[in-house]
């Protein structure tokens, strides 16, 4: 069974939404009605889960370490944010096991329906002191069932496509600054940001978004005063991916009512 098929099966089992429209409505309602209770990190984590859950009706498959990498917050801060989202009944976390190799897989985060009667007042807001949450894995990441599936499916055509993505990325970077070390750092940011989005969007959509973010970052760099170009690119790319997600929602709404 491929990873994509497994995710679809789990999404059908646990998802609270039948379509992207109802999911989008719940996301907006949660953010609007509970914004006075949310920390900036909780908002960032919730938006990330919403982005990754767009493909699977509100189900996002992520590890805490990956959330930390993609949001730029520490692992401890992410744990606090997730605890707050769970306490506010915005997200439900389910621990998943690898069906073949065993052990903990990526957690399944299920976005919950918004219910007005479940809202809490500021006085009732849950405390967000750090708690010791269960680790997704007690050992460093190892090639599990998912990795084995990916590796076994790689063929020459896939490798050629990956090379094409890198070559396009490289050509844009080198058109501004032909420096290999900088290229590697920027491409590393791209890989981290899009690692779990390849099932949700086409490779070309992700590449186009990254190229736009690259040009934006380099144009800002040319004006001077920017010390950390890869860090700035990381922030721009994150915002661009958010826009890609919301454009996906708007397109889905258009087709539904057309």
C-alpha positions in Angstrom: 0.0 0.0 0.0 1.5 3.4 -1.0 1.8 6.2 1.5 -0.7 8.3 -0.3 -3.3 5.5 -0.2 -2.6 4.9 3.5 -3.1 8.6 4.2 -6.4 8.7 2.3 -7.6 5.7 4.2 -6.8 7.2 7.6 -8.3 10.6 6.5 -11.6 8.9 5.6 -11.6 7.3 9.0 -10.8 10.2 11.2 -11.6 13.4 9.2 -14.4 15.7 10.5 -15.1 17.3 7.1 -16.5 16.0 3.8 -15.2 18.9 1.7 -12.7 21.7 1.6 -15.4 24.3 2.1 -16.5 23.1 5.5 -12.9 22.7 6.5 -12.1 26.2 5.5 -15.1 27.5 7.5 -14.0 25.7 10.6 -10.4 27.1 10.3 -11.6 30.6 9.9 -14.1 30.3 12.8 -11.4 28.9 15.1 -8.9 31.7 14.3 -11.5 34.5 14.5 -13.3 33.4 17.7 -10.3 32.2 19.7 -7.6 34.7 18.6 -7.6 36.3 22.1 -6.6 32.9 23.6 -3.9 31.9 21.0 -0.2 32.6 21.2 1.7 33.5 18.0 3.3 30.1 18.0 -0.1 28.4 18.3 -1.4 30.4 15.4 1.6 29.5 13.3 1.3 25.8 14.2 -2.5 25.7 13.5 -2.0 27.4 10.1 0.7 24.8 9.3 -1.6 22.0 10.2 -4.4 23.5 8.2 -2.1 23.9 5.2 -0.9 20.3 5.4 -4.4 19.0 6.1 -5.9 20.6 3.0 -5.4 17.5 0.9 -6.9 15.2 3.5 -10.0 17.0 4.7 -8.4 18.4 7.8 -6.0 15.5 8.7 -2.3 16.4 8.8 0.5 13.8 9.2 3.5 15.4 10.9 6.2 14.9 13.5 6.8 17.5 16.2 10.4 17.9 15.0 9.1 18.6 11.5 6.6 21.2 12.8 9.4 22.9 14.6 11.6 23.0 11.5 8.8 24.4 9.3 7.5 27.0 11.8 11.0 28.1 13.1 9.9 27.6 16.7 11.7 25.3 19.2 10.4 21.8 19.9 9.4 22.9 23.4 7.4 25.8 22.0 5.7 23.6 19.5 4.7 21.2 22.2 3.2 24.1 24.2 1.3 25.3 21.1 0.0 21.8 20.3 -1.2 21.4 23.9 -3.0 24.8 23.7 -4.7 23.8 20.4 -5.8 20.6 21.9 -7.1 22.3 25.1 -9.1 24.8 23.0 -10.6 21.9 21.0 -9.1 23.1 17.7 -7.0 20.0 17.1 -7.1 16.4 18.2 -3.9 14.4 18.1 -3.7 10.7 17.4 -0.6 8.6 17.8 0.0 6.5 14.7 2.0 3.3 14.4 3.9 2.1 11.3 1.8 -0.8 10.1 4.8 -2.9 8.8 7.9 -2.0 10.7 6.2 -1.0 13.9 7.2 2.0 16.1 5.8 5.5 16.1 5.1 7.1 12.8 4.2 10.7 12.1 1.4 12.0 14.4 -2.0 12.4 12.9 -3.5 15.9 13.8 -7.2 16.2 13.1 -8.7 19.7 12.9 -11.9 19.8 14.8 -15.3 21.3 13.9 -15.9 24.7 15.4 -18.6 24.7 18.1 -19.6 27.9 19.8 -20.7 26.1 23.0 -17.2 24.7 23.3 -15.5 28.2 23.5 -13.9 29.2 26.8 -13.6 32.6 28.3 -10.2 34.2 28.9 -10.5 33.3 32.6 -11.1 29.7 31.7 -8.3 29.6 29.1 -6.0 26.6 29.7 -2.5 27.2 31.1 0.2 26.6 28.6 3.1 25.6 30.8 5.3 23.0 29.1 4.2 19.4 29.5 6.1 16.3 28.7 4.3 15.1 25.6 4.8 11.6 24.3 7.6 11.5 21.8 6.8 10.5 18.2 9.9 8.2 18.3 12.3 7.3 21.0 15.2 6.8 18.5 16.6 9.0 15.7 14.6 8.7 12.5 15.2 5.4 10.8 14.0 4.3 7.4 10.6 2.9 8.2 7.8 1.5 6.1 7.2 4.9 4.4 10.9 5.4 3.5 11.1 1.9 2.2 8.1 2.5 0.0 9.6 5.7 -1.3 13.0 4.2 -2.0 11.6 1.1 -3.7 9.5 3.3 -6.1 12.3 5.6 -7.3 13.2 5.1 -10.9 15.1 6.9 -13.6 12.2 9.1 -14.5 11.8 10.2 -10.9 15.5 11.0 -10.5 15.4 13.0 -13.7 12.5 15.0 -12.5 14.2 15.7 -9.1 17.3 16.9 -11.1 15.1 19.2 -13.1 13.7 20.8 -10.0 17.2 21.4 -8.6 18.5 22.7 -11.9 15.7 25.2 -12.2 16.3 26.3 -8.6 20.0 26.6 -9.2 19.6 28.7 -12.3 17.5 31.3 -10.4 20.0 31.5 -7.5 23.0 31.7 -9.8 21.4 34.5 -11.8 21.8 36.6 -8.7 24.7 35.1 -6.8 26.7 32.2 -8.3 27.8 30.8 -4.9 27.5 27.0 -4.2 27.3 27.3 -0.4 24.5 29.8 -0.6 22.7 27.6 -3.1 22.8 24.6 -0.8 21.4 26.6 2.1 18.6 28.0 0.1 17.7 24.7 -1.5 17.8 23.1 2.0 15.2 25.6 3.1 13.0 24.7 0.1 13.3 20.9 0.8 12.3 21.4 4.5 9.4 23.6 3.7 8.0 21.4 1.0 8.9 18.0 2.4 5.3 17.0 3.4 3.5 19.0 0.7 4.3 16.9 -2.3 1.1 14.9 -1.9 -1.0 18.0 -1.7 0.4 20.0 -4.6 2.1 19.3 -7.9 5.9 19.6 -8.0 5.6 22.4 -10.5 3.3 24.4 -8.2 5.8 24.1 -5.3 8.7 25.0 -7.6 6.9 28.1 -9.0 6.1 29.2 -5.5 9.8 28.8 -4.4 11.1 30.7 -7.4 8.7 33.6 -6.7 10.0 33.6 -3.0 13.6 33.4 -4.2 13.2 36.4 -6.5 11.4 38.3 -3.7 14.2 37.5 -1.2 17.0 38.4 -3.6 15.3 41.7 -4.6 15.1 42.6 -0.9 18.8 41.6 -0.5 19.9 43.9 -3.3 18.5 46.9 -1.4 20.9 46.2 1.4 20.6 45.8 5.2 19.6 42.1 5.0 22.1 39.9 6.9 20.5 36.5 6.7 19.3 35.8 3.2 18.4 32.1 3.8 16.4 33.1 6.9 14.6 35.8 5.0 13.8 33.4 2.2 12.5 30.9 4.7 10.0 33.5 6.0 8.9 34.6 2.5 8.5 31.0 1.3 6.3 30.2 4.3 4.0 33.1 3.5 3.9 32.2 -0.2 3.0 28.6 0.7 0.2 30.0 2.9 -1.1 32.0 -0.1 -0.9 28.8 -2.3 -3.0 27.0 0.3 -5.7 29.7 0.5 -5.8 30.0 -3.3 -6.4 26.2 -3.3 -9.3 26.8 -1.0 -10.8 29.6 -3.1 -10.5 27.5 -6.3 -12.2 24.6 -4.6 -15.0 27.0 -3.5 -15.4 28.4 -7.0 -15.7 24.9 -8.6 -18.2 23.8 -5.9 -20.6 26.7 -6.6 -20.0 27.2 -10.3 
